[in-house]
């Protein structure tokens, strides 16, 4: 860890449906570190821009929107605000995920949010979850993990998550949406989803959430000492 930091920077990357959010939050709680969900930042910008009638295919329009955007993360409640408007209740919707997958490929949005994420994590003592934390946002993170699972496992988990929230979406529809989101994430020119060379790979389809949390926490405690 760099001198002056309050603790390690732990980067947890991976595609959707691998349990990143649950694992990252539990690791942060266990190690008494801050937790930052960067995916929610892309979702809130996407929702805010869409609500404002911004052309999501226009870099110029998105750049103008981001220049005026103030994203606030309440680390105690986990709430996300954009220009003082609380979007937390809409962040886990399919609409937010689809819109975020579109705008996350746009350079002005990525530049704006990567800068914000680096600012929030600069002090250390943080578990940061996303798709490019270990490769772009914090390539010098103290610990990097890449969570993955088979397409079938991820689709099944997403189906259960939506069903738990009384959202009736067919398994086939979820599978197609995951495939399309993966394509956009891995093929975009700016910060594509990929595993960092020095990241520890974990197939979350082979372990329980608790086992994954244990593995990551153990590695972190070895680092912290």
C-alpha positions as a LaTeX table, in Angstrom:
\begin{tabular}{lrrr}
\hline
Residue & $x$ (\AA) & $y$ (\AA) & $z$ (\AA) \\
\hline
Unk1 & 0.00 & 0.00 & 0.00 \\
Unk2 & 1.13 & 3.52 & $-0.75$ \\
Unk3 & 2.21 & 5.73 & 2.13 \\
Unk4 & $-0.47$ & 7.89 & 3.65 \\
Unk5 & $-3.36$ & 5.71 & 2.56 \\
Unk6 & $-5.99$ & 4.70 & 5.12 \\
Unk7 & $-6.06$ & 1.14 & 3.86 \\
Unk8 & $-5.90$ & $-0.99$ & 0.73 \\
Unk9 & $-7.64$ & $-0.41$ & $-2.57$ \\
Unk10 & $-9.40$ & $-3.66$ & $-3.47$ \\
Unk11 & $-10.66$ & $-3.88$ & $-7.05$ \\
Unk12 & $-13.42$ & $-6.37$ & $-7.86$ \\
Unk13 & $-14.34$ & $-6.66$ & $-11.54$ \\
Unk14 & $-16.47$ & $-8.96$ & $-13.64$ \\
Unk15 & $-19.56$ & $-9.20$ & $-15.84$ \\
Unk16 & $-23.15$ & $-8.93$ & $-14.66$ \\
Unk17 & $-24.75$ & $-11.73$ & $-12.69$ \\
Unk18 & $-21.63$ & $-13.04$ & $-10.95$ \\
Unk19 & $-22.47$ & $-11.71$ & $-7.48$ \\
Unk20 & $-20.07$ & $-8.75$ & $-7.54$ \\
Unk21 & $-22.36$ & $-6.40$ & $-5.65$ \\
Unk22 & $-23.19$ & $-8.77$ & $-2.80$ \\
Unk23 & $-19.62$ & $-10.02$ & $-2.48$ \\
Unk24 & $-18.07$ & $-6.55$ & $-2.59$ \\
Unk25 & $-20.48$ & $-5.14$ & $-0.02$ \\
Unk26 & $-19.91$ & $-8.04$ & 2.38 \\
Unk27 & $-16.12$ & $-7.88$ & 2.00 \\
Unk28 & $-16.19$ & $-4.16$ & 2.76 \\
Unk29 & $-18.33$ & $-4.76$ & 5.84 \\
Unk30 & $-16.11$ & $-7.56$ & 7.11 \\
Unk31 & $-12.92$ & $-5.52$ & 6.67 \\
Unk32 & $-14.46$ & $-2.20$ & 7.80 \\
Unk33 & $-13.64$ & $-0.59$ & 4.45 \\
Unk34 & $-15.68$ & 1.78 & 2.33 \\
Unk35 & $-17.70$ & 0.23 & $-0.49$ \\
Unk36 & $-18.22$ & 1.91 & $-3.86$ \\
Unk37 & $-20.41$ & 0.41 & $-6.58$ \\
Unk38 & $-19.20$ & 2.07 & $-9.78$ \\
Unk39 & $-21.91$ & 0.37 & $-11.84$ \\
Unk40 & $-24.48$ & 2.46 & $-10.00$ \\
Unk41 & $-22.64$ & 5.58 & $-11.13$ \\
Unk42 & $-23.10$ & 4.62 & $-14.79$ \\
Unk43 & $-26.73$ & 3.77 & $-14.09$ \\
Unk44 & $-27.48$ & 7.10 & $-12.43$ \\
Unk45 & $-25.86$ & 9.09 & $-15.25$ \\
Unk46 & $-27.75$ & 7.02 & $-17.81$ \\
Unk47 & $-31.09$ & 7.51 & $-16.06$ \\
Unk48 & $-30.49$ & 11.20 & $-15.47$ \\
Unk49 & $-29.47$ & 11.82 & $-19.07$ \\
Unk50 & $-32.42$ & 9.84 & $-20.40$ \\
Unk51 & $-34.85$ & 11.68 & $-18.11$ \\
Unk52 & $-33.44$ & 14.95 & $-19.39$ \\
Unk53 & $-33.96$ & 13.98 & $-23.01$ \\
Unk54 & $-30.25$ & 13.76 & $-23.79$ \\
Unk55 & $-29.29$ & 11.94 & $-26.98$ \\
Unk56 & $-27.44$ & 8.93 & $-25.55$ \\
Unk57 & $-25.67$ & 8.34 & $-28.87$ \\
Unk58 & $-24.15$ & 11.83 & $-28.90$ \\
Unk59 & $-20.77$ & 12.34 & $-27.22$ \\
Unk60 & $-21.28$ & 16.11 & $-27.38$ \\
Unk61 & $-24.66$ & 15.95 & $-25.64$ \\
Unk62 & $-23.43$ & 13.50 & $-23.01$ \\
Unk63 & $-20.31$ & 15.61 & $-22.42$ \\
Unk64 & $-22.45$ & 18.69 & $-21.79$ \\
Unk65 & $-24.66$ & 16.72 & $-19.41$ \\
Unk66 & $-21.69$ & 15.32 & $-17.44$ \\
Unk67 & $-20.13$ & 18.80 & $-17.18$ \\
Unk68 & $-23.12$ & 19.85 & $-15.08$ \\
Unk69 & $-23.59$ & 16.57 & $-13.23$ \\
Unk70 & $-22.94$ & 16.28 & $-9.50$ \\
Unk71 & $-22.99$ & 12.65 & $-8.34$ \\
Unk72 & $-23.21$ & 12.17 & $-4.60$ \\
Unk73 & $-22.76$ & 8.84 & $-2.81$ \\
Unk74 & $-24.02$ & 8.59 & 0.76 \\
Unk75 & $-21.67$ & 5.93 & 2.11 \\
Unk76 & $-23.81$ & 5.40 & 5.24 \\
Unk77 & $-27.08$ & 4.70 & 3.43 \\
Unk78 & $-25.72$ & 3.63 & 0.05 \\
Unk79 & $-27.99$ & 6.12 & $-1.68$ \\
Unk80 & $-26.99$ & 7.70 & $-4.99$ \\
Unk81 & $-28.01$ & 11.25 & $-5.87$ \\
Unk82 & $-27.61$ & 13.13 & $-9.13$ \\
Unk83 & $-27.91$ & 16.90 & $-8.81$ \\
Unk84 & $-29.63$ & 16.35 & $-5.44$ \\
Unk85 & $-32.21$ & 13.92 & $-6.89$ \\
Unk86 & $-32.22$ & 10.46 & $-5.27$ \\
Unk87 & $-32.22$ & 7.77 & $-7.96$ \\
Unk88 & $-31.50$ & 4.84 & $-5.62$ \\
Unk89 & $-34.88$ & 3.17 & $-6.10$ \\
Unk90 & $-34.43$ & 2.95 & $-9.88$ \\
Unk91 & $-30.81$ & 1.80 & $-10.06$ \\
Unk92 & $-31.49$ & $-1.95$ & $-10.05$ \\
Unk93 & $-34.12$ & $-1.88$ & $-12.78$ \\
Unk94 & $-33.63$ & $-3.43$ & $-16.20$ \\
Unk95 & $-34.10$ & 0.03 & $-17.70$ \\
Unk96 & $-31.14$ & 1.36 & $-15.73$ \\
Unk97 & $-28.95$ & $-1.60$ & $-16.65$ \\
Unk98 & $-29.73$ & $-1.37$ & $-20.35$ \\
Unk99 & $-29.21$ & 2.40 & $-20.50$ \\
Unk100 & $-25.99$ & 2.15 & $-18.50$ \\
Unk101 & $-24.60$ & $-0.47$ & $-20.85$ \\
Unk102 & $-25.18$ & 1.98 & $-23.71$ \\
Unk103 & $-23.73$ & 5.14 & $-22.15$ \\
Unk104 & $-20.79$ & 3.34 & $-20.53$ \\
Unk105 & $-19.30$ & 2.94 & $-24.01$ \\
Unk106 & $-19.29$ & 6.72 & $-24.53$ \\
Unk107 & $-15.95$ & 8.44 & $-23.87$ \\
Unk108 & $-17.28$ & 11.59 & $-22.10$ \\
Unk109 & $-19.20$ & 9.45 & $-19.59$ \\
Unk110 & $-16.26$ & 7.15 & $-18.89$ \\
Unk111 & $-13.81$ & 10.05 & $-18.56$ \\
Unk112 & $-16.13$ & 11.84 & $-16.12$ \\
Unk113 & $-16.83$ & 8.80 & $-13.94$ \\
Unk114 & $-13.31$ & 7.34 & $-13.97$ \\
Unk115 & $-12.05$ & 10.69 & $-12.69$ \\
Unk116 & $-14.71$ & 10.68 & $-9.95$ \\
Unk117 & $-13.93$ & 7.08 & $-9.00$ \\
Unk118 & $-10.21$ & 7.80 & $-8.71$ \\
Unk119 & $-10.98$ & 10.79 & $-6.50$ \\
Unk120 & $-13.23$ & 8.70 & $-4.22$ \\
Unk121 & $-10.69$ & 5.89 & $-3.92$ \\
Unk122 & $-7.52$ & 7.98 & $-3.65$ \\
Unk123 & $-7.41$ & 7.77 & 0.15 \\
Unk124 & $-7.55$ & 3.98 & 0.07 \\
Unk125 & $-9.49$ & 1.88 & 2.53 \\
Unk126 & $-12.00$ & 0.97 & $-0.16$ \\
Unk127 & $-13.56$ & $-1.95$ & $-1.98$ \\
Unk128 & $-14.46$ & $-0.75$ & $-5.47$ \\
Unk129 & $-16.61$ & $-2.86$ & $-7.73$ \\
Unk130 & $-17.03$ & $-2.52$ & $-11.48$ \\
Unk131 & $-15.85$ & $-3.67$ & $-14.88$ \\
Unk132 & $-12.60$ & $-1.76$ & $-15.32$ \\
Unk133 & $-11.39$ & $-1.00$ & $-11.80$ \\
Unk134 & $-8.28$ & $-3.18$ & $-11.93$ \\
Unk135 & $-7.43$ & $-2.33$ & $-15.54$ \\
Unk136 & $-8.23$ & 1.39 & $-15.85$ \\
Unk137 & $-9.46$ & 3.11 & $-12.69$ \\
Unk138 & $-6.86$ & 1.67 & $-10.29$ \\
Unk139 & $-4.32$ & $-0.38$ & $-12.28$ \\
Unk140 & $-2.07$ & $-0.17$ & $-9.20$ \\
Unk141 & $-4.74$ & $-1.45$ & $-6.80$ \\
Unk142 & $-3.36$ & $-3.38$ & $-3.85$ \\
Unk143 & $-5.56$ & $-6.38$ & $-4.62$ \\
Unk144 & $-7.48$ & $-7.25$ & $-7.77$ \\
Unk145 & $-10.14$ & $-9.89$ & $-8.25$ \\
Unk146 & $-12.05$ & $-10.92$ & $-11.35$ \\
Unk147 & $-15.33$ & $-12.70$ & $-10.62$ \\
Unk148 & $-16.88$ & $-14.79$ & $-13.35$ \\
Unk149 & $-19.40$ & $-17.60$ & $-13.87$ \\
Unk150 & $-20.93$ & $-19.51$ & $-16.75$ \\
Unk151 & $-23.63$ & $-17.79$ & $-18.80$ \\
Unk152 & $-26.19$ & $-20.28$ & $-17.49$ \\
Unk153 & $-25.36$ & $-19.58$ & $-13.85$ \\
Unk154 & $-25.46$ & $-15.83$ & $-14.39$ \\
Unk155 & $-28.81$ & $-15.93$ & $-16.20$ \\
Unk156 & $-30.32$ & $-18.11$ & $-13.47$ \\
Unk157 & $-29.12$ & $-15.75$ & $-10.75$ \\
Unk158 & $-30.47$ & $-12.73$ & $-12.59$ \\
Unk159 & $-33.82$ & $-14.48$ & $-13.02$ \\
Unk160 & $-34.02$ & $-15.18$ & $-9.28$ \\
Unk161 & $-33.05$ & $-11.59$ & $-8.46$ \\
Unk162 & $-35.81$ & $-10.18$ & $-10.66$ \\
Unk163 & $-38.37$ & $-12.69$ & $-9.38$ \\
Unk164 & $-37.54$ & $-11.67$ & $-5.81$ \\
Unk165 & $-38.46$ & $-8.12$ & $-6.80$ \\
Unk166 & $-41.75$ & $-9.30$ & $-8.39$ \\
Unk167 & $-40.41$ & $-8.73$ & $-11.91$ \\
Unk168 & $-41.66$ & $-11.41$ & $-14.27$ \\
Unk169 & $-39.13$ & $-11.69$ & $-17.09$ \\
Unk170 & $-38.60$ & $-14.89$ & $-19.07$ \\
Unk171 & $-35.35$ & $-16.80$ & $-18.70$ \\
Unk172 & $-34.80$ & $-16.50$ & $-22.45$ \\
Unk173 & $-35.18$ & $-12.74$ & $-22.36$ \\
Unk174 & $-32.71$ & $-12.45$ & $-19.49$ \\
Unk175 & $-30.23$ & $-14.69$ & $-21.32$ \\
Unk176 & $-30.44$ & $-12.58$ & $-24.47$ \\
Unk177 & $-30.01$ & $-9.35$ & $-22.51$ \\
Unk178 & $-26.92$ & $-10.73$ & $-20.73$ \\
Unk179 & $-25.42$ & $-11.78$ & $-24.07$ \\
Unk180 & $-26.00$ & $-8.33$ & $-25.56$ \\
Unk181 & $-24.65$ & $-6.54$ & $-22.48$ \\
Unk182 & $-21.55$ & $-8.75$ & $-22.49$ \\
Unk183 & $-21.00$ & $-7.92$ & $-26.15$ \\
Unk184 & $-21.19$ & $-4.18$ & $-25.52$ \\
Unk185 & $-18.95$ & $-4.41$ & $-22.45$ \\
Unk186 & $-16.21$ & $-6.51$ & $-24.04$ \\
Unk187 & $-16.19$ & $-4.98$ & $-27.53$ \\
Unk188 & $-16.27$ & $-1.27$ & $-26.65$ \\
Unk189 & $-13.09$ & 0.59 & $-27.54$ \\
Unk190 & $-12.95$ & 2.59 & $-24.31$ \\
Unk191 & $-12.16$ & 0.50 & $-21.19$ \\
Unk192 & $-13.54$ & $-2.86$ & $-22.35$ \\
Unk193 & $-14.36$ & $-5.49$ & $-19.75$ \\
Unk194 & $-11.35$ & $-7.78$ & $-19.32$ \\
Unk195 & $-9.40$ & $-9.43$ & $-16.55$ \\
Unk196 & $-6.31$ & $-7.58$ & $-15.34$ \\
Unk197 & $-3.13$ & $-9.63$ & $-15.76$ \\
Unk198 & $-2.50$ & $-9.58$ & $-12.02$ \\
Unk199 & $-6.09$ & $-10.18$ & $-10.90$ \\
Unk200 & $-7.12$ & $-13.29$ & $-8.98$ \\
Unk201 & $-9.78$ & $-15.19$ & $-10.95$ \\
Unk202 & $-12.74$ & $-16.67$ & $-9.06$ \\
Unk203 & $-15.51$ & $-18.69$ & $-10.69$ \\
Unk204 & $-18.42$ & $-17.79$ & $-8.42$ \\
Unk205 & $-20.50$ & $-20.58$ & $-9.91$ \\
Unk206 & $-18.33$ & $-23.05$ & $-8.00$ \\
Unk207 & $-18.66$ & $-21.46$ & $-4.57$ \\
Unk208 & $-21.24$ & $-19.95$ & $-2.26$ \\
Unk209 & $-21.28$ & $-16.19$ & $-1.73$ \\
Unk210 & $-19.88$ & $-16.73$ & 1.77 \\
Unk211 & $-17.00$ & $-18.82$ & 0.42 \\
Unk212 & $-16.10$ & $-16.12$ & $-2.11$ \\
Unk213 & $-16.22$ & $-13.46$ & 0.61 \\
Unk214 & $-13.98$ & $-15.64$ & 2.78 \\
Unk215 & $-11.41$ & $-16.05$ & $-0.01$ \\
Unk216 & $-11.20$ & $-12.34$ & $-0.76$ \\
Unk217 & $-11.17$ & $-11.33$ & 2.91 \\
Unk218 & $-8.39$ & $-13.80$ & 3.67 \\
Unk219 & $-6.21$ & $-12.38$ & 0.90 \\
Unk220 & $-6.92$ & $-8.84$ & 2.08 \\
Unk221 & $-6.07$ & $-9.63$ & 5.69 \\
Unk222 & $-2.77$ & $-11.17$ & 4.57 \\
Unk223 & $-2.01$ & $-7.90$ & 2.80 \\
Unk224 & $-3.08$ & $-5.66$ & 5.66 \\
Unk225 & $-1.21$ & $-7.77$ & 8.19 \\
\hline
\end{tabular}
